[in-house]
């Protein structure tokens, strides 16, 4: 146990996370069982360590971070470890990559049942379905999603400001006032291109080639998160990777499932399942018409965020595709994003939005325009960068 506390103390002491994630203040930390899901690379480990650093003195040994990659847990169950930690006065156990532990959901249930008063916070892949696929903990766990940096978080990091998040209603109703407050301190457009290229994943802070690191992370999403958690046989790995590439190099559109099935030599049903897996891994987003959902074919497939676009096909991108990807990525987690029945529109929570690169010639009175080149908007024309302040 002492070695785990030493590792915990070292990691907390050497944590370098210069921006506070918005999710930190959204979680009810009093819950006995909390799951933090997120795609690989968004900073789940740093998030756990930041919580430990900000709330517990390492000398008290009341909070402990552990990672299921440790071979120790191949010989000792998680429930037994939790019992020992609790007997020493432990209060909060932070478990990273819980899915690496065999029978992890049953082990978490034992940890909860056998250790009254012990709070457990664990991380898992975005591919996991905590409530639907794990009945042992489905009724107990409170699940949250950690996303990559928002443009607001990126801007705060780069400029030292403390801009607060806005609601979509705030942006629609008061975008001029909000923009004025931001523009009095910084011009966001000076930072938007950097964010589009490398700002979503926190590992841009590391002194390594970002694109190479992202490509490595994308491969891990498929090779570990999808194959391991979804129990896909290794021989189908190349089909998954080829499917992702074929979808990525096409402009955002409805997938031609029959052609894709021929291209990767599998069935239409398997193609749709693979697309769902890639979406769960936060490599793609499936955008549907109102009232439709999986397993129906989506109306449009888009990359999950613009960083992925630059990593896969930097020389084949249209500017409007990049900006629309930024827009839907900023909105999808907390809002219902659909394809609108108007030309080139999204339907977000029942309101029409259109991303544009220049002033619309005849603005429709019931459409909000997200203008990519504007610092400050007017009427229903809103600067696109401002949608990056939603979290």
Residue pairs with C-beta under 8 A, 6 or more apart in sequence:
1 84
1 85
1 88
4 64
4 66
5 58
5 61
5 64
7 65
8 52
8 58
8 63
8 64
8 65
8 66
9 58
11 49
11 65
12 49
12 52
12 53
12 58
12 65
13 58
15 46
15 49
15 50
15 53
16 205
17 43
17 46
17 49
17 50
17 202
18 157
18 205
19 149
19 153
19 156
19 157
20 50
21 43
21 47
21 50
21 146
21 153
22 150
22 153
22 165
22 391
23 36
23 47
23 144
23 145
23 146
23 147
23 391
24 47
24 50
24 51
24 54
26 144
27 34
27 142
27 144
28 142
29 51
29 55
29 119
29 121
30 119
31 119
31 142
32 112
32 118
32 119
32 120
32 140
33 108
33 112
33 119
33 120
33 137
33 140
33 141
33 142
34 119
34 120
34 121
34 122
34 141
34 142
34 143
34 144
35 121
35 122
35 123
35 124
35 130
35 141
35 142
35 143
35 144
36 44
36 47
36 48
36 121
36 122
36 123
36 124
36 144
36 145
36 146
37 123
37 124
37 125
37 126
37 128
37 130
37 143
37 144
37 145
37 146
38 44
38 123
38 125
38 126
38 145
38 146
38 147
38 282
39 125
39 126
39 148
39 221
39 225
39 281
39 282
39 283
39 304
40 125
40 217
40 220
40 221
40 224
40 225
40 281
41 148
41 201
41 202
41 203
41 214
41 217
42 146
42 147
42 148
42 201
42 202
43 146
43 148
43 202
43 203
44 96
44 123
44 146
45 67
45 96
45 123
46 202
47 123
47 146
48 65
48 94
48 96
48 121
48 123
49 65
49 94
51 94
51 121
52 58
52 63
52 65
52 92
52 94
55 63
56 62
56 63
56 92
61 88
61 89
61 90
62 89
62 90
62 91
62 92
63 90
63 91
63 92
63 93
63 94
64 85
64 90
64 92
64 93
64 94
65 94
65 96
66 73
66 81
66 93
66 94
66 95
66 96
67 95
67 96
67 97
68 78
68 95
68 96
68 97
68 98
68 99
68 100
68 101
68 104
69 96
69 97
69 100
73 81
73 100
73 101
77 107
77 110
78 95
78 98
78 101
78 104
78 107
78 108
78 110
78 111
79 107
79 110
79 111
79 114
82 93
82 110
82 111
82 114
82 115
82 118
82 120
83 114
83 115
85 93
85 118
86 115
86 117
86 118
90 118
91 117
91 118
91 119
92 118
92 119
92 120
92 121
93 111
93 118
93 119
93 120
93 121
94 121
94 122
95 120
95 121
95 122
95 123
96 122
96 123
97 123
97 124
98 104
98 108
98 122
98 123
98 124
99 124
99 125
99 128
99 228
99 229
101 107
105 134
105 136
105 137
106 136
108 120
108 122
108 136
108 137
108 141
109 136
109 137
109 140
111 118
111 120
112 118
112 120
112 137
112 140
124 130
125 225
125 229
125 281
126 145
126 225
126 280
126 281
126 282
127 225
127 226
127 229
127 230
127 277
127 280
127 281
128 229
130 137
130 138
130 141
130 143
131 138
131 139
131 141
131 143
132 138
134 141
145 333
147 333
147 391
148 200
148 201
148 202
148 305
148 307
149 157
149 195
149 199
149 200
149 201
149 202
150 165
150 330
150 388
150 389
150 390
150 391
151 188
151 191
151 192
151 195
151 199
151 326
151 330
151 385
151 388
151 389
152 163
152 165
152 388
152 389
152 390
152 391
154 191
154 194
154 195
154 199
154 388
155 161
155 163
155 186
155 188
155 191
155 195
155 388
156 162
156 163
158 191
158 194
159 185
159 186
159 191
161 185
161 186
163 182
163 389
165 389
165 390
165 391
166 178
166 386
166 389
166 390
167 390
168 331
168 335
168 348
168 349
168 390
170 178
171 178
171 382
171 386
171 387
171 389
171 390
172 351
172 368
172 382
175 377
175 382
175 383
175 386
176 376
176 377
176 378
178 386
178 389
179 375
179 376
179 377
179 383
179 386
180 376
182 188
182 386
183 375
183 376
187 375
188 375
188 383
188 385
188 386
188 388
189 373
189 375
189 385
192 385
192 388
195 388
196 306
196 307
196 310
196 322
196 326
197 306
197 307
197 310
198 204
198 210
198 211
198 214
198 307
198 310
199 307
200 305
200 306
200 307
200 329
201 210
201 214
201 217
201 307
203 210
203 213
203 214
203 217
204 210
206 213
211 310
211 311
214 307
214 308
214 311
215 311
218 244
218 283
218 308
218 311
219 241
221 281
221 282
221 283
222 237
222 240
222 241
222 244
222 278
222 281
222 283
223 237
225 281
226 232
226 240
226 277
226 278
226 280
226 281
227 233
227 234
227 237
227 240
230 277
232 240
232 277
236 266
239 264
239 265
239 266
239 274
240 274
240 277
240 278
242 263
242 264
243 260
243 263
243 264
243 271
243 274
243 275
243 278
244 278
244 283
244 284
245 312
246 260
246 263
246 264
247 255
247 260
247 275
247 278
247 284
247 301
248 303
248 308
248 309
248 312
248 313
249 312
249 313
249 316
251 318
251 321
252 300
252 301
252 302
252 321
252 324
252 325
253 300
253 301
254 297
254 298
254 299
254 300
254 301
255 271
255 275
255 297
255 298
255 301
257 268
257 271
257 272
257 297
258 268
260 271
261 267
261 268
261 270
261 271
264 271
266 274
272 294
272 295
272 297
275 284
275 286
275 298
275 301
276 286
276 294
276 295
278 284
279 285
279 286
279 304
282 304
283 303
283 304
283 308
284 301
284 302
284 303
284 304
285 301
285 302
285 303
285 304
285 328
285 329
285 332
286 294
286 298
286 300
286 301
287 298
287 299
287 300
287 301
287 302
287 328
287 337
287 338
287 339
287 346
288 296
288 298
288 299
288 338
288 339
289 299
289 338
289 339
289 341
290 338
290 347
292 299
299 338
299 339
300 339
302 321
302 324
302 325
302 328
303 309
303 312
303 325
304 329
305 325
305 326
305 329
306 322
306 325
306 326
306 329
309 317
309 321
309 322
309 325
310 317
319 357
319 372
320 355
320 357
323 355
323 357
323 370
323 372
323 384
324 355
326 384
326 387
326 388
327 346
327 353
327 355
327 370
327 384
327 387
328 337
328 346
330 387
330 388
330 390
330 391
331 337
331 346
331 348
331 387
331 390
333 391
334 390
334 391
335 348
335 349
336 348
336 349
336 350
337 346
337 347
337 348
338 346
338 347
338 348
339 345
339 346
339 347
340 346
340 347
340 352
340 353
341 347
342 352
342 354
342 364
342 367
344 354
344 355
345 352
345 353
345 354
345 367
346 352
346 353
346 354
346 355
347 353
351 368
352 364
352 366
352 367
352 368
353 367
353 368
353 369
353 370
354 360
354 367
354 368
354 369
354 370
355 369
355 370
355 372
355 384
356 369
356 370
356 371
356 372
357 371
357 372
357 373
358 371
358 373
359 371
359 381
360 369
360 381
363 369
363 379
363 380
363 381
365 380
367 380
368 380
368 381
368 382
369 380
369 381
369 382
370 382
370 383
370 384
370 387
371 377
371 381
371 382
371 383
371 384
372 384
374 381
374 382
374 383
374 384
375 383
376 383
377 383
377 386
